[in-house]
């Protein structure tokens, strides 16, 4: 007789059948496919036709051909529908959990994308503001034209005033007013 000691672990026992690890993702995909089918009008139509055929067969056929007689209130049909409902509910819940997980991941991606878009928008706003500030200090084409026009007019008035006193040299054009064609 062997004495089991509490401080010594048991040796592992061999199993007759190897234990297989269940692939949760595969089972979840199957559950989603079933839940998706259960929620379609096609399934409701099939279930309605099945129940109607069941009820008609067990009501109108002779008692010898009936397998779920009306006298027993269609007990077998009730049991089958109960089993279908008891399997459908957990499958639908599992599919909803998987969808909630996907929605959570999608929401997180959307939130991260929105944060990046906000950061990009804020950066672009700062850049546009800095460009506007820089552009306010830059001389524009119209401003330069106006300034040059003003300087030209000032030079012409000075030349006009100095030109009467000093007619200038006709050979080289020294002393002629700006803007003349000669």
DAPE-V478817 format. One record per backbone hydrogen bond with DSSP energy under -0.5 kcal/mol. NH is the residue of the N-H (numbers start at 1). CO is the residue of the C=O. E is the energy in kcal/mol with one decimal. If there is no record, write none. Layout:
NH;CO;E  NH;CO;E
//
This chain:
4;2;-0.6  5;3;-0.5  8;5;-0.8  24;22;-1.0  27;23;-2.4  28;24;-2.6  29;25;-2.4  30;26;-2.2  31;27;-2.7  32;28;-2.5  33;29;-2.3  34;30;-2.5  35;31;-2.8  36;32;-2.8  37;33;-2.1  38;34;-2.8  39;35;-1.4  40;37;-1.7  44;40;-1.6  45;41;-2.5  46;42;-2.8  47;43;-3.0  48;44;-2.2  49;45;-2.7  50;46;-2.7  51;47;-2.6  52;48;-2.6  53;49;-2.8  54;50;-2.5  55;51;-2.9  56;52;-2.8  57;53;-2.8  58;54;-2.4  59;55;-0.6  59;56;-0.8  60;56;-3.1  61;56;-0.5  61;57;-1.5  65;62;-1.4  66;62;-1.0  70;58;-0.8  72;69;-1.1  73;70;-2.4  74;69;-1.4  78;74;-2.2  79;75;-2.5  80;76;-2.5  81;77;-2.6  82;78;-2.1  83;79;-2.4  84;80;-2.5  85;81;-2.3  86;82;-2.6  87;83;-1.9  88;84;-2.2  89;85;-2.2  90;86;-0.7  91;87;-1.5  92;88;-2.8  93;89;-2.4  94;90;-2.7  95;91;-2.4  96;92;-2.4  97;93;-2.4  98;94;-2.4  99;95;-2.3  100;96;-2.6  101;97;-2.3  102;98;-2.3  103;99;-2.8  104;100;-2.4  105;101;-2.2  106;102;-2.7  107;103;-2.8  108;104;-2.2  109;105;-2.4  110;106;-2.6  111;107;-2.6  112;108;-2.5  113;109;-2.6  114;110;-2.5  115;111;-2.3  116;112;-2.4  117;113;-2.7  118;114;-2.5  119;115;-2.6  120;116;-2.8  121;117;-2.6  122;118;-2.7  123;119;-2.4  124;120;-2.7  125;121;-2.4  126;122;-2.3  127;123;-2.4  128;124;-2.7  129;125;-2.4  130;126;-2.4  131;127;-2.4  132;128;-2.4  133;129;-2.3  134;130;-2.5  135;131;-2.8  136;132;-1.7  137;133;-0.7  137;134;-0.7  138;134;-0.7  144;140;-2.4  145;141;-2.6  146;142;-2.4  147;143;-2.4  148;144;-2.9  149;145;-2.7  150;146;-2.3  151;147;-2.6  152;148;-2.7  153;149;-2.5  154;150;-2.4  155;151;-2.7  156;152;-2.6  157;153;-2.4  158;154;-2.3  159;155;-2.7  160;156;-2.5  161;157;-2.1  162;158;-2.7  163;159;-3.1  164;160;-1.0  165;161;-0.6  166;162;-2.4  169;174;-1.3  170;168;-0.5  173;169;-1.4  176;173;-1.7  180;177;-1.2
//
